[in-house]
Amino acid sequence: MAAKTDHGEEVVNPNIFMRIGLFFKQIIDELRKVVTPTRKQLFWWSLASFIFVLLLMVFVTAMDFGLGKLALLIFG
């Protein structure tokens, strides 16, 4: 099945096997761009993630406690 462009040209869509092959080729091309972090970078990014998660836990706990107390005050 061919589609038409704005200029009236026909564009042939590749079959399913060509699209799957193109998909895997693009995956491999993107994976070649990946850079492995150094040990120092990995440590600091892991520490930053851990601290962020701890802060979110404190925030959610405080909200839960505060809203629970508020609901208790309102509804008895």
C-alpha positions in Angstrom: 0.0 0.0 0.0 1.5 3.3 -1.1 0.9 6.7 0.5 1.0 10.1 -1.1 3.1 13.0 0.1 2.1 16.6 -0.1 3.9 16.8 -3.5 1.9 13.9 -5.0 4.8 11.5 -4.8 4.2 7.9 -3.8 6.0 6.6 -0.7 6.2 2.8 -0.3 5.9 1.6 3.3 8.5 -1.1 4.1 7.1 -4.6 5.0 7.0 -5.8 8.6 10.3 -7.6 8.4 12.1 -4.5 7.1 10.6 -2.4 9.9 11.6 -4.9 12.5 15.2 -5.0 11.1 15.3 -1.2 11.1 14.1 -1.2 14.7 16.9 -3.4 15.8 19.4 -1.5 13.8 18.3 1.7 15.5 18.6 0.1 18.9 22.2 -1.0 18.2 23.0 2.5 16.9 21.7 4.1 20.1 23.4 1.6 22.4 26.8 2.5 20.7 26.3 6.0 22.0 25.9 4.9 25.7 28.9 5.9 27.9 29.6 3.9 31.0 30.0 6.2 34.0 33.2 6.1 36.1 33.2 4.6 39.5 33.2 8.0 41.1 30.3 9.2 38.9 28.3 6.1 39.7 28.8 6.5 43.5 27.7 10.2 43.5 24.7 9.6 41.3 23.7 6.7 43.4 24.1 8.7 46.6 22.0 11.6 45.0 19.3 9.1 44.1 19.3 7.6 47.6 19.0 11.0 49.2 16.2 12.1 46.9 14.3 8.9 47.7 14.8 9.5 51.4 13.5 13.1 51.1 10.4 11.9 49.2 9.8 9.3 51.9 10.0 12.0 54.6 7.7 14.3 52.6 5.1 11.6 52.0 5.2 10.4 55.7 4.8 14.0 56.9 1.8 14.6 54.5 0.2 11.3 55.6 0.7 12.1 59.3 -0.5 15.7 58.8 -3.5 14.9 56.7 -4.4 12.1 59.1 -4.4 14.5 62.0 -6.4 17.0 60.0 -9.0 14.4 59.1 -9.2 13.5 62.8 -9.8 17.1 63.8 -12.5 17.6 61.2 -14.4 14.4 61.6 -13.7 13.6 65.2 
